Amino acid sequence: MSTAFGRSLLLDDGDLVLDQGRLREVEGAANLGQALTLRVLTPFGSDPFNTGYGLDIGAAFTRPNTVTGVRQLVQLNLVRTLGADPRVRDIRRVVFADDPALTAADPALAAAAEDARHRRVLTALVDLDTVAGDPLTLTLDVGV
């Protein structure tokens, strides 16, 4: 397995994973995906050792705004946050799971997007290119 994207401890829903009494590790593209997901789940400025780390969406939900405005702010901040990782070369697309073009083609996605809306979560599908030239697709839930 390639370590081009580093190595870390494997997390499962925020918990470390034990395998026969040892901490499991993750490396390669799976590590990059885990790292980018953690970056998005961390509120911007909350890491005392790296105050520029995390997703800054406070303004999207604390100021009066339209649904379209909130989506645009979240989309822009996802691009900023993910693009800050040196292993990411380009963010090709950020689209939300309830986008009519996606839900028309996939009824299961439409049902999941409706459920997420009721939980006040925006589910973003992000297509990006890594510095190694590999494409990576992430599904990220951004909570309100």
C-alpha positions, -999 to 999 in steps of 0.1 A, spaced: 0 0 0 13 35 -9 22 59 18 22 89 -6 -6 105 15 8 96 49 -1 73 76 -23 78 107 -44 59 132 -76 46 118 -108 62 132 -143 48 131 -169 74 139 -143 93 159 -130 63 178 -97 46 175 -99 11 161 -83 -18 179 -73 -50 162 -61 -78 184 -51 -53 211 -32 -30 186 -42 3 172 -50 -1 135 -35 23 110 -47 38 77 -25 50 49 -26 61 13 -58 75 -2 -78 62 27 -57 83 51 -61 114 29 -99 109 29 -99 105 67 -77 135 71 -99 157 49 -131 146 66 -116 154 100 -106 189 86 -142 195 76 -156 182 109 -133 205 130 -147 240 136 -124 266 123 -100 280 149 -108 254 175 -74 236 173 -51 255 197 -20 243 179 -33 253 144 -58 280 146 -62 282 108 -74 246 107 -110 235 102 -142 245 84 -154 281 89 -192 280 85 -203 300 115 -213 330 93 -234 307 72 -257 298 101 -254 328 125 -264 356 102 -296 362 83 -292 345 49 -312 327 22 -309 290 16 -289 297 -15 -266 320 4 -260 294 30 -252 268 4 -228 292 -14 -210 300 19 -206 263 28 -195 255 -8 -168 283 -7 -156 273 27 -154 236 17 -132 246 -12 -110 268 11 -107 242 38 -100 212 15 -77 232 -8 -55 241 22 -43 205 25 -10 203 6 -20 168 -7 -49 184 -27 -41 198 -61 -76 209 -73 -112 209 -61 -131 200 -93 -167 200 -80 -187 206 -48 -223 197 -52 -250 190 -26 -267 157 -25 -302 173 -29 -292 189 -62 -321 181 -86 -296 168 -113 -284 142 -89 -316 132 -72 -335 128 -105 -310 101 -115 -309 84 -81 -341 80 -60 -321 66 -31 -300 97 -30 -332 118 -31 -345 100 0 -312 104 18 -310 141 10 -346 146 23 -336 128 56 -305 150 59 -325 181 53 -348 172 82 -317 167 104 -304 201 93 -274 186 75 -260 195 41 -245 165 24 -218 176 0 -202 155 -27 -167 167 -34 -146 156 -64 -109 165 -61 -75 157 -76 -46 149 -54 -10 160 -59 -3 125 -71 -28 130 -99 -54 106 -84 -91 115 -83 -108 113 -50 -145 117 -42 -157 125 -6 -191 126 8 -192 151 37 -220 159 61 -219 196 72 -242 201 102 -261 232 109 
